[in-house]
Each structure stands twice: as structure tokens, then as C-alpha cells.
């Protein structure tokens, strides 16, 4: 992003004018230029994060996997196209399928796709879950809130704003991927603020069939919190499914490092340079040093 454009955005936000405007800003990701809209403040916070290099530690991991594995990139929890832009910066022709239950996020991401003339993109306006049902989407920070969650009890209800709750439709991923008639899947990225177990349960057949790499955010349990045991139980369920499928669990570090784990760091806030993102490695994978030659693997 050019400095002048960024300064303009910051000035407009200070003057409380940006919420009245629809503007497009240039962003540069991995050397490729894209357009990033800000529509009545929708997208502004992530414009700041893109400038800082949001989740840049995933770039090398995604790039390395896509070099070795052909197939669609599945993005569960699109939010406002952060991962879509990351994937297209790696390969403009990469097949991308995104699932997002928040109508505002879908509206915004559609704008990103059209503005940049992205091809091979499918945006499905539903959430993934372990059954077909109607759920509340809990929101705190606005229409493009990256902390929005479908899980009642994942955080204390006082964390969210009740007036911003929305009802959304969710489906099992296995059903939807079958309907999409997909040949192969290289990566599934999951960022769903606590609904990881339901998403994985709804994808068990697809995981067995495609054996994709899975990138998933798992937040640590809140020690001493009244929801602590529920959080631990959910993490244990997820861990059991992955082990039954023969997957290895590894934690992603910001300094180009993967650490193979016997189990999740359930209580770890964050060791130095560690993130809350994990890479689940499918069975019968070739040596990791060949897939990730630039990473330190412990």
C-alpha cells in the first residue's frame, strides 16, 4: 500500500469521515498488487492489519504445500478475504472455495473478488458445522468482526453485543463438498472462533477422502474461567478425531518453525514466537523437510 493512501485513510478515520465513504486502496502482498475496498468502514481494520503483514508466517507454509499438492484451497471462515488475498498472491490461478455465514462479510468479499477480477473463486454464503441448522452469530466489534463466533458459551456473553447478533445457516462440509463435485483438496484453513470441532466433525468423510493439510486456529483454554472445562473438552474431542485419522499435530511459529506435538498446548498462552495456528499433517506424507525446505521442524 502506498504511504499517501494509508495516511489518507488514517486521516479520514480521525475526522470521522471514512464511515460515509466508499474507497479502494492499493495493497501489496508478496510483491503482487491488489485493490482493497473500504465500504462505510467495512474493511478498514483489516486494511491496517494487511499493511502490518497479517499472518505472514503462513505464507511460506501455504506456498510450500501448494507446490507439492494440487487441489482446491478451502477457506472456512472467510471473514473479509484476508486469506483469499494471501492465496491469490501466491498463485492467481489457484482454485479457491470460501465458506462464510456472515452476510456482511460475504458482501464485502464479493466486492474484493470483482474488484480484482479474481478467477477460480467460489464464495458460499453459509457456515460449516456438523449438521444443518440455524445458529446465532455472536458479534462484538462490528460487521466485519474477525472474533465473531457461532458457539454459544465459547466466550462469556458479556463479551458480545446482543444487538449485533445474527441468525445464520450452517451445513456439514461433507455435503457441500460432495455437491461441488471436487476432484482434490490441497489445504483446508479453519478460523471459526471456537467452532473447530463442529467443522471437523462435518468434514470427516472429506478428510478421509482428500487427506488435505489443515491449517487451524486453536485458542488456549482460559484457566480459572467458568468455561474452562468446556473448552478443554472440545479441544480433546478435536485431538481424538485427528489422531483417529492419522494426522500429526504441529504448532506454527512466526520464525519459520514447526513444532510437532503429542497433544495440543491446551493452556499455553503463547511460547515465544508461537502462534495460535496449528498445521495438521495428513498420514502418508513425504518427509516434511522435502515439503518445507525453508522451515525449521522440531
ABEGO torsion letter per residue (X at the ends): XBAAAAAAAAAAAAAGAAAABBBBBBBBBGGBBBBBBBBGGBGAAAAAAAAAGBGAAAAAAAAAAAAABBEBBBBBGAEBGAAAAAAAAABAABBBBBBBABAAAAAAAAAAAAAAGBBGBBBBBBBBBABBBBBBBBBAAEAABAABBABBGABBAAABBAAABBBBBBBBAAAAAAAAGBABBABBBBBAGGAAAAAAAAAAAAAAAAGBBBBBBBBBBBBGBAAAAAAAAAAAAAAAAAAAAGBBBBBBBAAGBBBBBABBBAABAEBBGBBABBBBBBBGBBBAAAABAABBBX
